[in-house]
Amino acid sequence: MIDFSLTPKQEAIVEKYRDFTDRIIIPKRLKYDDLAEFPWEIVKAAYDEGIMNGPMIPEYGGHGHSLMDGVLASEELGAGCVGIGICIDANTLALTPLYIAAEEAQKKKFFGEIIEKKGVASYALTEPNAGSDVQGISTTAIKKGDKYIINGHKRFSTNAEVSIYITVFAITDPEKGSRSLTAFLVPTDSPGIDIKPRLKKMGQKASVQNEIIFTDVEVPEENRIGAEGYGFIIAMKTFDRTRTGVAALSVGNARAAYETAKEWTKERKQFGKPIAANQAIGFMLAEMATKIETARMLTWYAAWAYDNDKRKLNKLSAMSKLYASDIAMEVTTDAVQAMGGDGYTWEFGVEKRMRDAKLCQIYEGTNQIQKLVISKSILKE
């Protein structure tokens, strides 16, 4: 039997995250977009109110959210501000390898430290010459005694300059290349780490991304996540979880842009009636609403499949990310168009939502790569 109703726990999650978004994020979203500054006050409030680290199990300071719980939460964050929402969700991305592959002692130590300090972590996979092609990674982690020595160059690492730890993917054997890809949790204050100034971006300005140079950075063996050579599997399993989060942020962003445009067009009068009553605008709103609902349903389905151990997880997570982020780009663009000159101005916030939507089509695998993942999956079926 198909049932789209939420459990009482899930309804409480939606209410909690929506309340946090309305009180804490929305009043300051334009401020942080204008400043292009990491929203520490909001992240600290997220810790204080139990918003951070939802997927972690409670004994490590999390809330035991299923993936379905997580997408419900992320939609509300996206409705507030995708840039601020990704500051929170990127921490989940960085810690997911630890969550899915670390030993219990590692989880207890690292989760405990991050939560005690109310800190964030960063995810360092992409390199100047290895973005979508993870197998092209050239950063090395060569073992010497009970330590690994890391050398390399990472790029587009979210939260890097404000993080306590960086989850780094590096090859341990240059001759084996990507077959030796391995994950490590590296303290940001380690000697030899040079975090470059934040990148200037079109949108999601509250979220900071940095280039990182690793020069003879020593990392203890106990900071390795999983066995040597399991880095590629860990990275792909991470994306199976987190791509639905990007989809949910996109749905929330699209929803908020649509709601702003709907209310504006109901109030704006031309030729003696609200412009929403004109078929051209009314049909535009109808298409926007339909696209949002279909994107949400696909995102929910991908999350449900993950939670219920169904097959084709990589296909469904890729589909949800591809479709929802494309829809967000379309809906936010239409919101700007429907509102005319006001939509293009800063004060109404829909132009910001359009700028924010674009990056969701790019990170955690461009949408062209999502199509590649999907096509490979369906050809194997």
SULNORQUI-V322889 format. One record per residue. N is the residue number from 0. RES is the residue in one letter. PSI is psi in radians with two decimals (NA if undefined). OMEGA is omega in whole degrees, -180 to 180 (999 if undefined). Layout:
n={N/N}
res={RES/RES}
psi={PSI/PSI}
omega={OMEGA/OMEGA}
//
This chain:
n={0/1/2/3/4/5/6/7/8/9/10/11/12/13/14/15/16/17/18/19/20/21/22/23/24/25/26/27/28/29/30/31/32/33/34/35/36/37/38/39/40/41/42/43/44/45/46/47/48/49/50/51/52/53/54/55/56/57/58/59/60/61/62/63/64/65/66/67/68/69/70/71/72/73/74/75/76/77/78/79/80/81/82/83/84/85/86/87/88/89/90/91/92/93/94/95/96/97/98/99/100/101/102/103/104/105/106/107/108/109/110/111/112/113/114/115/116/117/118/119/120/121/122/123/124/125/126/127/128/129/130/131/132/133/134/135/136/137/138/139/140/141/142/143/144/145/146/147/148/149/150/151/152/153/154/155/156/157/158/159/160/161/162/163/164/165/166/167/168/169/170/171/172/173/174/175/176/177/178/179/180/181/182/183/184/185/186/187/188/189/190/191/192/193/194/195/196/197/198/199/200/201/202/203/204/205/206/207/208/209/210/211/212/213/214/215/216/217/218/219/220/221/222/223/224/225/226/227/228/229/230/231/232/233/234/235/236/237/238/239/240/241/242/243/244/245/246/247/248/249/250/251/252/253/254/255/256/257/258/259/260/261/262/263/264/265/266/267/268/269/270/271/272/273/274/275/276/277/278/279/280/281/282/283/284/285/286/287/288/289/290/291/292/293/294/295/296/297/298/299/300/301/302/303/304/305/306/307/308/309/310/311/312/313/314/315/316/317/318/319/320/321/322/323/324/325/326/327/328/329/330/331/332/333/334/335/336/337/338/339/340/341/342/343/344/345/346/347/348/349/350/351/352/353/354/355/356/357/358/359/360/361/362/363/364/365/366/367/368/369/370/371/372/373/374/375/376/377/378/379/380}
res={M/I/D/F/S/L/T/P/K/Q/E/A/I/V/E/K/Y/R/D/F/T/D/R/I/I/I/P/K/R/L/K/Y/D/D/L/A/E/F/P/W/E/I/V/K/A/A/Y/D/E/G/I/M/N/G/P/M/I/P/E/Y/G/G/H/G/H/S/L/M/D/G/V/L/A/S/E/E/L/G/A/G/C/V/G/I/G/I/C/I/D/A/N/T/L/A/L/T/P/L/Y/I/A/A/E/E/A/Q/K/K/K/F/F/G/E/I/I/E/K/K/G/V/A/S/Y/A/L/T/E/P/N/A/G/S/D/V/Q/G/I/S/T/T/A/I/K/K/G/D/K/Y/I/I/N/G/H/K/R/F/S/T/N/A/E/V/S/I/Y/I/T/V/F/A/I/T/D/P/E/K/G/S/R/S/L/T/A/F/L/V/P/T/D/S/P/G/I/D/I/K/P/R/L/K/K/M/G/Q/K/A/S/V/Q/N/E/I/I/F/T/D/V/E/V/P/E/E/N/R/I/G/A/E/G/Y/G/F/I/I/A/M/K/T/F/D/R/T/R/T/G/V/A/A/L/S/V/G/N/A/R/A/A/Y/E/T/A/K/E/W/T/K/E/R/K/Q/F/G/K/P/I/A/A/N/Q/A/I/G/F/M/L/A/E/M/A/T/K/I/E/T/A/R/M/L/T/W/Y/A/A/W/A/Y/D/N/D/K/R/K/L/N/K/L/S/A/M/S/K/L/Y/A/S/D/I/A/M/E/V/T/T/D/A/V/Q/A/M/G/G/D/G/Y/T/W/E/F/G/V/E/K/R/M/R/D/A/K/L/C/Q/I/Y/E/G/T/N/Q/I/Q/K/L/V/I/S/K/S/I/L/K/E}
psi={2.31/2.29/2.07/0.11/2.59/2.62/2.83/-0.65/-0.75/-0.64/-0.65/-0.65/-0.82/-0.82/-0.75/-0.84/-0.59/-0.71/-0.77/-0.76/-0.80/-0.71/-0.69/-0.74/-0.93/-0.74/-0.32/0.13/-0.69/-0.56/-0.85/-0.49/-0.70/-0.70/-0.40/0.92/2.44/2.29/1.21/-0.70/-0.60/-0.70/-0.73/-0.73/-0.63/-0.68/-0.82/-0.55/0.21/0.59/-0.53/2.68/0.74/-0.76/-0.33/2.57/2.63/-0.59/-0.27/0.21/0.14/-2.81/0.09/0.55/2.37/3.03/-0.60/-0.76/-0.73/-0.70/-0.54/-0.74/-0.78/-0.58/-0.72/-0.67/-0.72/-0.55/-0.42/-1.05/2.11/-0.66/-0.80/-0.69/-0.66/-0.40/-0.64/-0.83/-0.49/-0.49/-0.70/-0.74/-0.85/-0.55/-0.18/-0.73/-0.66/-0.73/-0.70/-0.29/-0.19/2.78/2.80/-0.69/-0.64/-0.77/-0.80/-0.75/-0.94/-0.76/-0.75/-0.77/-0.77/-0.75/-0.70/-0.68/-0.03/0.85/-3.12/2.83/2.89/2.73/2.03/1.61/-0.86/2.51/2.93/-0.59/0.30/1.57/-1.56/-0.49/1.45/-0.51/-0.12/0.13/2.36/-0.14/2.34/2.64/1.65/2.23/2.31/1.84/-2.19/0.40/2.82/2.48/2.02/2.29/2.34/-3.01/2.06/2.72/2.71/0.73/1.88/2.39/0.06/-0.89/-0.27/0.11/2.77/-0.72/2.67/2.19/1.94/2.35/2.18/2.74/2.41/-0.19/1.79/-0.51/-0.59/-0.32/-2.31/-0.34/-0.26/0.22/2.30/2.59/2.49/2.60/1.97/2.17/2.35/-0.48/0.23/2.40/2.41/-0.08/2.19/1.83/2.05/2.83/2.60/2.58/2.46/2.28/2.88/-0.72/-3.05/0.84/-0.39/-0.39/2.31/2.41/2.49/2.75/2.56/2.27/2.20/2.12/1.84/0.84/2.11/2.26/2.20/2.63/-0.56/-0.12/0.00/2.37/1.97/-3.08/2.82/2.45/-0.04/0.14/-0.70/-0.75/-0.75/-0.76/-0.74/-0.68/-0.57/-0.82/-0.55/-0.58/-0.85/-0.36/-0.54/-0.49/-0.72/-0.71/-0.78/-0.73/-0.71/-0.72/-0.79/-0.73/-0.80/-0.74/-0.81/-0.69/-0.75/-0.79/-0.69/-0.82/-0.69/-0.86/-0.67/-0.79/-0.36/-0.48/-0.57/2.14/2.36/2.43/0.58/0.13/2.76/2.44/-0.33/-0.38/-0.24/2.41/-0.65/-0.74/-0.70/-0.75/-0.62/-0.77/-0.68/-0.75/-0.71/-0.83/-0.71/-0.75/-0.71/-0.78/-0.74/-0.65/-0.71/-0.76/-0.70/-0.67/-0.77/-0.72/-0.75/-0.73/-0.74/-0.76/-0.72/-0.82/-0.45/0.31/0.66/2.86/3.04/0.62/-0.72/-0.61/-0.83/-0.70/-0.68/-0.72/-0.78/-0.76/-0.80/-0.94/-0.82/-0.69/-0.62/-0.73/-0.71/-0.69/-0.74/-0.80/-0.75/-0.63/-0.74/-0.58/-0.75/-0.79/-0.77/-0.58/-0.03/-2.35/-0.65/-0.60/-0.48/-0.20/2.80/-0.65/-0.50/-0.32/-0.09/-0.51/-0.59/-0.72/-0.61/-0.76/-0.70/-0.64/-0.59/-0.73/-0.47/-0.35/-0.12/-0.86/2.87/0.67/2.05/2.81/-0.39/-0.66/-0.62/-0.69/-0.63/-0.76/-0.78/-0.78/-0.70/-0.66/-0.80/-0.48/-0.34/-0.30/NA}
omega={180/-178/-179/-180/179/175/176/178/-178/175/178/177/179/-179/-178/-178/177/178/178/180/-178/-176/-168/-173/-172/-180/-175/-175/-180/177/-177/174/-179/-179/-173/-173/179/-174/-176/-178/180/178/177/177/178/175/-176/-175/175/179/-176/169/-179/-176/-179/177/-173/-177/176/176/179/-175/176/-180/166/178/176/175/-177/-179/175/179/-177/177/180/176/179/177/176/180/-179/-180/178/179/-179/173/179/-177/177/174/176/177/-176/-176/-180/175/177/-178/-173/-171/-176/173/-175/-180/178/180/-179/-178/-171/176/-178/-178/-179/-179/179/-179/-175/-175/177/179/-179/-177/-175/178/-175/177/179/-179/179/177/177/180/-178/-178/178/-178/-179/176/-176/173/-175/-176/175/-176/-180/180/172/178/-175/174/179/-173/177/-176/179/179/-177/179/-170/-173/-179/-172/173/179/174/174/-172/175/-177/178/-178/179/-178/180/178/179/-175/177/178/-179/-173/-179/179/172/-171/176/-176/-178/178/176/179/177/179/-180/-177/179/-177/179/176/-171/177/-176/-177/-171/177/178/-178/175/-177/164/-180/175/177/179/180/179/-179/179/179/-179/-178/176/175/180/-177/-178/174/177/-179/-176/-179/179/179/180/-179/177/176/-179/176/178/-166/179/176/176/176/178/-178/175/180/178/180/179/179/-180/-179/178/178/-179/177/-179/-180/-178/180/-178/175/-179/-177/-178/173/-179/173/179/178/-177/176/180/176/-174/-178/179/179/178/177/178/179/179/179/-179/-180/180/180/-179/-179/177/179/-178/178/178/176/-180/179/179/179/-180/178/-177/-177/174/177/-180/174/-178/-179/178/-176/179/177/178/-177/180/179/-172/-176/-180/175/179/179/178/-180/-176/180/176/178/178/176/-179/-178/-178/175/-178/179/179/-178/-178/-175/-168/-178/172/-178/175/175/-180/177/178/180/-177/-174/-176/178/175/-172/-174/-172/-179/179/-179/173/176/176/178/178/178/-178/-178/178/-180/-177/178/177/-174/999}
//
